[in-house]
C-alpha cells in the first residue's frame, strides 16, 4: 500500500514537492508576518485603549509565549490528525483569531486574539519543516531549506513597513486583517497538495499534564516579571508568583524525565555543546524580538516618527539579514561555529550599544545603519547556531534537538519583550519622578534598555565559546 506522499507524487510528478512547499510557506509566512507586524501600531493601540506600555506589550509577549508552548504539540497533531487536517484547521483558527483582533472593542479580547494567533502559529511553523523533509530527497533539502529560511526572514523584514503604512492610512485594525488572504489561499490549496493522515502511523497519547505544567510556569513567570515593578520584587504578591512558577517548572521537569514520550526530551541537554547552543538560542530570540519591540516604540514615542517611517526604518536591516543569511551558511560549512557566533554576537551587542547614543534628533539613516549592523550579526548567528547545536547530538536525537532549539528561541523572544517592557516602564517612572521631564525620562529609560540587551549578548559569548566543531556523536 503506497504512502500518502507516494500517492501525491504519482498524481503530480516531481513538481509536487514544490507545490507542497509553496502551500506550506503561505501559512508560515502569515505566522511570521503576524509576529512582528503589530509592533509599529503599539502607540496607536495604547492611545485607542488608554493602555500603559507594560500592558500593551502582552500583544507581543502573549503571541510569542503561546507560540513557544504549542510548537511542541505539532508532532503529536500530525500523528493524530494528519498534516492536511492540522494545517487547514490551524489556518482557519488563525483567520478567526485575526478577525477577532481586528474587531476587538476591549483590551481583553485584543490580547486573547493575539494569544490565539501565537498558539496557532506554533503549530504551523514546524509543519513546513516536516513537509520539506517528507517530500524532498536529502540532496535537495538544502535548497528547499534555503527557500524556507529566506521566506521566514523576509516576512519580518517587510512586515513592519507594511504594518506602519496600513496603520497610518487605515488604522491599526487593518494590520490584523493582512494575513487573512494568505491563510485563506493556503486553506484552499491544502486539500490538493498536502498529504492526508497516514493510517499506518502510530498514534501515541499526548502529554497533557506536561503541557499544562509548562504553560502554567511560563504564564505565571511572565506575569511575575510584569507585576514586579509595580508591587516590588520583595512584595508578597511577586514572591508568591515566582514561587508558583518555580514549583510548576520543577514539576514539569520531574514529570518529563519520567515519560516514555515526553513533550520535551531532557536527554538532549546531556550534550554540553547543545546546552551551550540553547543559551545562545535564548539570547538570539531575546535580542531579535526585544529590539523589534523597542525600536518602533522609541522612534514613535520619543523621536515622533509616523508609523510608516517607523516601519520603513526596520526594512533595510531586515533585507540585509535575508541577503547575508546564505553567505553565513557558506561560512558555517568552512569555519568553526563558535567563531561565527562570537562575531555575530559582537555585532549585535555593538548595534544595541550604539542605540544608547540615540536621541530625539538622531537622523533616520544613522538609526537604520545601527539596526543593519545588528541584523547582519543575527544573520551570522542563525546557521552557525543550528549547525553547532545539532553536531553534538546522537543521530537519533537530532529531530528532537531541532524542535527544542526553536522552542527555546521563541521562549527567549517572549521573555525578551516582557523583561524589556517591564524595565522600560520601571525606569521611565523612576526618572520621571526625579526630573519631571517625560521625554528626557523615556529617552534615558530606552538607553538603559538597549544597554541591557548589549550586556546580555556579551554574556552569551561565554556559552558560544564552548561550541567547538567536534563532529556528531554516533
VENMO-V210978 format. One line per field, one symbol per residue. phi: phi as a letter, one per 20 degrees, with the letter a starting at -180 (. if undefined). burial: I if it has 9 or more other ideal C-beta (glycine too) atoms within 8 Angstrom, else O. Layout:
phi = ???
burial = ???
This chain:
phi = .ffgfffffffdmffggfffffffffffgffffffdffgfeggffgffdmdeffeffffeffffffffffgfeggffffednffffffffffffffffffffdgdcffffffffffgfffffffgffffffgfeddfgfdffffffffffffefgffegfffffffffecnfffffeffgffffffffegfeddfefefeffdffeefffffffffffffffffffeffeenfdfffffffffffffffffffffffdefcffcffffffeffffffffffffgfgffffffeffffffeedemffgfffffgefgffffgfffgffffffffdcfgfffffffffffffgfffffefcfdffgffffffffgffffffffgfffffffefedfgfdffffffffffffffffffffffffffffffffffffednefffffffffgffffffgfgfffffffffeeeednefd
burial = OOOIIOIIIOOOOOOIIOIIIIIIIIIIIIIIIIIIIIIIIIIIIIOOIOIOIIOIIIIIIIIIIIIIIIIIIIIIIIIOOIIIIIIIIIIIIIIIIIIIIIOIOOIOIIIIIIIIIIIIIIIIIIIIIIIIOOIIOOOIIOOIIIIIIIIIIIIIIIIIIIIIIIIOOOOIIIIIIIIIOIIIIIIOIIOOIIIIIIOOOOOOOOIOOIIOIIIIIIIIIIIIIIIIIOOOOOOOOIIOIIOIIOOIIOIIIOIIOOIOOIIIIIOIOOIOIIIIIIIIIIIIIIIIIIIIIIIIIIIIOIIOIOIIIIIIIIIIIIIIIIIIIIIIIOIIOOOOIIOIIIIIIIIIIIIIIIIIOIOOOIOOOOIIOIIIIIIIIIIIIIIIIIIIIIIIIOOOIIOIIIIIIIIIIIIIIIIIIIIIIIIIIIIIIOIIOOOOOOOIIIIIIIIIIIIIIIIIIIOIIOIIOIIOOOOIOO
